[in-house]
């Protein structure tokens, strides 16, 4: 097989490589076997960390830096992007409310207030459409913090403001949205995520995502009850039932909270990105597509980057392979998403701390060997 054009669209390998570096390293592997090949690198994200970078890299635009309230209420330097049309903002909540920003994981004590501040800042800059990437959050507050930052009043039974955290919701009795930022309220907000978990219940935000944010078994039950209380107050205030909306549990429930008060809707993050950059046109004339993510397992077929890229590749009739740091149980499901083969880049059985130090060179070497095999098959 001769490779004249290779399209490389890889997600970040969290803790090891950014999406841009992973793509560049894979391109080096292609070039090692096919020096004259055109390599088109498209850093991709599904709504989590790297989403702003992916959009700006593909489309251009402006990176805006803002100091906001971090998830543990300390000030943090966050950012978002404004696309070339000047009316579309791309925000990743991890930049303001992400897990790496906390000194200690505390699902009940963290807030999305900073994400609300980013929404307000983008709207004040004249953006009418906002893409909010949901992923990597440290929070479990249902979006209470973001709504508070936008001017909503979350009150206890005595009419006093509650602390806008997952634990603070235990005192919530009423929500007064009369002071909600009208500029933001007029924006069209698209929530980019890859999960379909509801806000509450056994498959909800607290039970499924709470433990990775520091919640123990008792914490999970308490936080779930608090989110149910929050959902009841939202229904009384707006008439909207947010408790069981598919995807409402994304990022600690901020998806449900924003859908309760804003013109917000959920979309697959990777599919929206690929459509926006006209990925079908990028694939024109390609001989192979290389995609991937840090771990491929049963969840990869559920809206992750490889599944989105694979769907486009299959439609275009282009072979697609996945390269991953780790291959877990159920990875075979991705083979039904337009993917032809899956490879791990790990060369040695070592700890993650050691593996991540060699991930970049292992990426290049793995893709090089795949490309050499393709070359041998075509000779």
N, C-alpha and C positions, 0 to 999 in steps of 0.2 A: 504494500500500500504506500503510495506516495502522498505526502502531506504538503500541500502548497499553502493552505490556510488553516490555522488552528485558532479557535475561539476559546479563551480561558476565562471562566466565570466562577470564582471560588469565594466562599464565605471566609470570614476570619477564623483562625484557630485560636480560640480564647486562651490567653496566657502565653501564646507562642508566637503567632504571626498575625499581622493585620491582613485584611483581605487583599490590599494592594501588594504586600510583600509575597503572599502566597501565590498570587497570579504571576508576579514577576519571576519568582523562582521556578514555577512550572513552565513558563515560557523559555527559560534557560534550558530546561530539560528537552523541550521540543527542538530548540535550535541545535542542541548537541547532536541530534540525529538527522535533522533536516535544516541545514544552515540557511537555505534560501527561503524557508517557509515564512509566510506572513503570520505573525502572532498578534492577535487582538485581545488585549487584557481588559476585562470588565470586572472591577471589584464589585461584589454583590453583598447585600445584607437583606435580612428578612424583617427588619424593624428594630432589631437590637443594636448593640454597639457597632459602630461603623456605618450606620444608615446615612448620616449626614455626609460623611466622606464619600460614600458610594454615589450619591446623587450629584454632589459637586464635581466629582471626578468625571462622571459620564456626561453631565450637562453644562458644567460651569456654574458660576454664581458667586455669591458673597458669603463668607463665613463671618458670623456676628458673635462676639464674645460678650458675655454678661455675667455679673456677679449676682448670685441668687442664694436663697436659703437651701442648704443641703438637707439630706434626709434626716440627719441628727441635729438639725437646726443651726449648725455651724455654717458660716458663709463659704460658698465654693465658687470657683470660676467655671462657668458653664458656657455653652455655645449652641448655635443653631445655624442653619443655612437658609439663604434666600436665593431662589432660582432666578435665571436670567429674565423671566417674565416680570420680576419685581413684585408679583402678587401672590407667589406661592412660597411658603416657609416649610422647611423640613426640620423637625425637632426629634431628637431621641431622648426619651425621658431618663435614660441612664446617665446622661450628661449632667442632670440636675438632681436626680433621685436614685442613682445607681448604687448597687451593692459595694463596689470598690470605694465609695466615698464615705463609708461609715467606719469608725474605729472598732466597733463591736456590733455584730449582727443582733438586731432587736426588732423583730417583725411588728411588735405592738407599739414600739416607741418611735417609729420613724414616720416621716411625712412626705407627701408629694407637693408640698407648698412651692418648692422651687420650680417644679414643672409648670405649675400655674403661672408663675412669674414669667417663664419663657413664653408661654402662650400669649400673655398680655403684652409682652415686649414686641413680639412678632406682629400682633394685630395693630399695635400703635405705630409700627413702621409701615403700615398700609397693606399688609398681607390679608387677602380675602379668603385664601385657601391654605389650610395647614395640614401637613402630613405629620402625624405624631407616631413615632416608632415606639412600640411597647416591648420592652425586653430588658433584662438585667436589673430590674428594680430591687430596692432594699425594703420596699413598703408593703403594707397590708391595710391601707386606710380607706379603700373604696374610692379614692380620689378626693377625700374630704379636705386634704391639704390644698390641692389644686383649686378646688372650689372656693375655699377660704381666701386664697390669694387673688381670686377673680372677683371677690366682693360678696360672695354668699355668706350669710351668717348661720353658723351651726350652733344651736343654743341648747342649754340644759333646761330642766323643768322650771328653773327660776329665771329663765331668760338671759342667762350668762353664757358667754362664748365658751365652748369646750376646746380642749387642746386637740388640734386636727391630726390625730394619729389613730392607729387601729385600736389601741387601748382607750383613747379618749372618747371613741364612739359609744362606750358603755354608758356615758352620761347623756347622750344625744336624745333630745325630746322633740325638737322642731328645727326646720330649715327655712330661713327667710332669704329668698333669692331675689328680692326686689332691688338689691344693690349690685346685682351681677353685672360685670363689665359688658356694656352693650356692644362695644366694638368687637369683642371676642364672640359674643352671642350671635353676631351677624356673619361670622366666618363659617365656612364649610370645613369641618374637621374630619379627616380620615384617619382612623386608628389602624395602624399597620401592625398586625400580629399574626402568629402562627398557631394559636391554641383556640379550642372551642369550649373551654371550661366555663361554667356559669359563675356568678358571684358567690353563691351560697351552696351549702350542702357538701356531701362526701366528695364530690368532684370539683368543688369550688376553690376559690383563691386560697383560703386558709389551709384547708386539708392538703391540697396538692402542692402548693408553692410555699406555704408558710414554713415548713421545716428547713428548707434551704436558706431561709432568711433568719434562722435562729429560734424558731418556735418549737417548743416541746409539745408533747401530747395534750397537756392541760391548756397550754397557750392556744393551740389550734382550735379546741372546742370553744374557748372564750372568744377568740377573734371571729370565729364563724358566727357566733351569736351576735356579736357587735355589728357585723356586716348585715345580718338579717334585720337588726334594729335600724340600721342606716337605710336599707332598702324600704322598710316600712315608712320611714320619714320622707323619703323621696317620693313614694307613691302618694302620700297625703299632700305633698307640696305641688306635685306636677301631674299626678294621675298616671304616671308611667311606672310600669312594673319592671324593675331592673334585676330582680333576684335570679331569674333563670334564663336571661338572654345568652345564647351561645357566644362565647368569647368574652362575656362581661367580666369574668374573673381574671382576665389578663392583667399582668403587672400589679398584683395586689388589689384588683378590682377597680382601678382607675377607669377602665373602659366603661364599666357599668355606670359609674358616677358621672362621667362626662356625657354619656348618652342620656342620662336623666335630665340634664339641664341645657345641653348644647345641641346644635345640629351636627351630631357626630354619628359616624357609621364605621363598621369594621370591615376591613378587607385584608386578604392575604398580602403580607408585606412584600414577599418576593415577586408574586405575580404582578402586583401593582408597579413595582420598580421595573420589571422587565417590559411591561407594556409601555410605561412612560418613556423608556429609552429606545423603544422600537427594536427590541431584541431580535424579532423576526428578520429585520433588515440586516442586522449585524451578522446573522448566520448565513446570509447569502454567499454562496461559493465556498463555504467551509467544508473541510474534509473530516474534521473531528472537533468535538467539544470536550473540554476538560473542566469538570466542576468538582465541588467537594466542600467539606466542613470538618470541624475538629473530631466529631464522633458521628458515625453512621450506625443507626439502629432502627428499631421498629417505628420510632417517631419520625424518622427522616422523610417518610412518604406523606406526612401530614403537614404540608405547607412549608417544609424547610427548603433551603436554597437548592439542593440537588433535585428535588422533585419538580420545582418550578422550571429550572433550566432544562431538565430532562423532557418535560412536556413540550417545550418549544423545539428541542432538538428532534424529538420523534416526529413532530408535525412537519419539520423541514427535511426529514429523511437523513439526518446527520448522526453518525455514531457518537455516543456520549459515554464517557467514563467518569467514575468518581474516585477521587483520592482523599483519604481521611487519615487522621491521626490514630483513631481507634475504631474498630469494627465490633459492634455489639450484637446481642441476640436480636433476631428478627430483621436484620439488615436486608434480607432478601426482598422485603416489601418494596424497596426502592427500585428493584428491577422491573416492576410493573409501571414505572413512571417515566419510561423512555430512556432508562439507563441500561447500558449493555454490560458493564462490568464494574466491580468495586475493588480497590486496592488500598492497603494500609501503607503509609509512608514509613512507619517505624521499622528500623533495621535491627534493633536490639531489644531484648526483654529487660528494660530498665524502668526506673521510677519516672513519673511525669516530670519531676524536677530536672532529671538528667535528659529525658527525651526532648523537652522543649528547647534545650540548648542546641540540639542538633536538628531541630525540625526543618529549618530552612534548607540546609544542605541535603537532608533526607528527602525533602520535596523534590528538589532538582534531580537527585539521583533516581528516584522512583519514576518520575515522568520521563527521564532520559531512557530508562530501561524499557518502559512501555513503548516509547517512540522507536527504539531500536528493534523491538519485536515487530512493530508495524512495518518498518523498513525491510526487515528480513522476509516478511510474508509477501512483500511486493516485489522482491527481487527474483 
